[in-house]
Amino acid sequence: MNWLQALFLDPDSVAHIVLLYALVISVGVLLGKIKIFGISLGVTFVLFAGIVAGHFGFTGNESILSFLQDFGLILFVFCIGLQVGPSFFSSFKKGGVSMNVVAVGIVALNIIVALALYYGLNGRVDMAMMVGILCGAVTNTPGLGAANEALHGINYSGPEIAMGYACAYPLGVLGIIGATIAIRYICRVNLQKEEEQIARAEEENPHMKPYLMHLLMQNEALDGKTLSQVSNFLGRDFVCSRILQHGHVSIPTEGTVFHMGDQLFIVCAEDDAEPIIAFIGPKIEVDWEKQDTPMVSRRILVTQPSINGKTLGELHFNSMYGVNVTRVNRSGMDLFAARNLTLQVGDRVMCVGPEDAVGRVAKLLGNQLKRLDHPNIVTIFVGILLGILLGSLPIAIPNMPTPLKLGLAGGPLVVAILIGRFGYKLHLVTYTTMSANLMLREIGLVLFLASVGVKAGANFVHTVVEGDGLLYVGCGFLITVIPLLIMGVVARWKYKMNYFTLMGLIAGSNTDPPALAYANQSCSYDAPSVGYSTVYPLAMFLRILTAQLLILLMAA
């Protein structure tokens, strides 16, 4: 029986460490699926499972636990950065500015309330512990990781701040949802009117998505002009994918000459449809199937790494292959195929032309689904390498005892965001299937949470029962609710923000999926998801950075 005793009790045994993590993670994930009033804590329950294991002495070698904690954190934040990178900079455009202003206000007020509680309690709660409470109150696990990593850099020897995080987290989830409900009554929101407002906005502001139409050429000024000349005269991007002249269908090139009575199949941005109709001629009904020239329309998957980062104009599909590209589907969204549109691995390109020519284009673009099933390991680990180098770069700030570093959380996050947005310019294939991204992200998260929980478990019960556990819960609740109520009212009264969009914004500013799920259940439109995705990238970045800054300011 010695082998069994060593398996469960020898902290230096590799088998013991693997058993410990397997047990903690599996129990935590299973318990996290339990819903109370439709709300669950998800994988965060792994933290509590780890605390229980640590409390009963089921632990491991400290250095191994620390390594797995840091490595899990790096994987987690890097995969988040890859996911939000493509939309990080575009989230500041148009209506996204006001949403991100509100999100920044929520982040700032969270910090102000935390500092006010710290000074108001006359230091009864350690500043590092207050940062842990703050991370739990806003349900942001990467922030906890960043704070922990910063504490190691200043040789902190106080209690595990994960205890404050664990105390504040459950009520943080409930507080975020409760605050959105309170805003509804404070601002006297009529849910039906809010949905009608969304419907009107969608009708009045069509998205810049592809618009398909058949036109009859009736503008005498265009008779005898080439497609290239017509495009230059009009000054708007459009694709003429097929033309019917003298009873024959063909794929027009830039040199194709237009004549009165030609029938054209046009694809353009939705907002450009009316000007193009007014310039060329009226819409008509055409049955292309009855024509004698065999042509096909096919979606081709971009899997060839050499295509990554090239524009449609550079590939010359029309002049070289006689094929027109009408639209590109990226991450489930159709984009108009403008000449300056940059292709990325994973795009689905709609091509129109003779079957053999479309086949040649398919070979050029790759069109091999199996290639996308394999994650681009090189990009991931090159990014992690660069992220660690960036995170280790010391930045000297006056009156601070130690230089500021982005650390193992901030460095990989910044590099991942930049690679996700601009990686194609360095010929880095950043495409990773959503399932692969989620798998790496969840593995990193559960490794981090399990490590933190096991390390904090030895003193957790003592802290909660005999210490300041209830005080931590109360502080966390105030940090959660006060900023959301203030900025929620500001968003409604100053920015006239739709309530359902605001619900998603609140969930995104706290990077809280349960709150988003509640918001989506309340609305028949995707407004909550839009609000969430608009502010999530910046909010995640700020949560990680500010957690580290608070620790370094404490050291100062």
Secondary structure as UniProt FT lines:
FT   HELIX           2..9
FT   TURN            11..12
FT   HELIX           14..32
FT   TURN            37..38
FT   HELIX           42..44
FT   HELIX           45..55
FT   TURN            56..57
FT   HELIX           62..88
FT   HELIX           90..92
FT   TURN            94..95
FT   HELIX           96..120
FT   TURN            121..123
FT   HELIX           127..137
FT   TURN            138..139
FT   HELIX           141..153
FT   TURN            154..155
FT   HELIX           162..186
FT   TURN            187..188
FT   HELIX           191..204
FT   STRAND          210..216
FT   HELIX           220..222
FT   TURN            223..224
FT   HELIX           227..234
FT   STRAND          238..245
FT   TURN            246..247
FT   STRAND          248..250
FT   TURN            254..255
FT   TURN            260..261
FT   STRAND          263..269
FT   HELIX           270..272
FT   HELIX           273..280
FT   HELIX           288..290
FT   STRAND          296..302
FT   HELIX           305..307
FT   TURN            308..309
FT   HELIX           312..315
FT   HELIX           317..321
FT   STRAND          324..330
FT   TURN            331..332
FT   STRAND          333..336
FT   TURN            339..340
FT   TURN            345..346
FT   STRAND          348..353
FT   HELIX           355..365
FT   HELIX           369..372
FT   HELIX           377..392
FT   TURN            398..399
FT   HELIX           407..422
FT   HELIX           423..426
FT   HELIX           434..465
FT   HELIX           469..493
FT   HELIX           499..509
FT   TURN            510..511
FT   HELIX           513..522
FT   HELIX           527..555
//
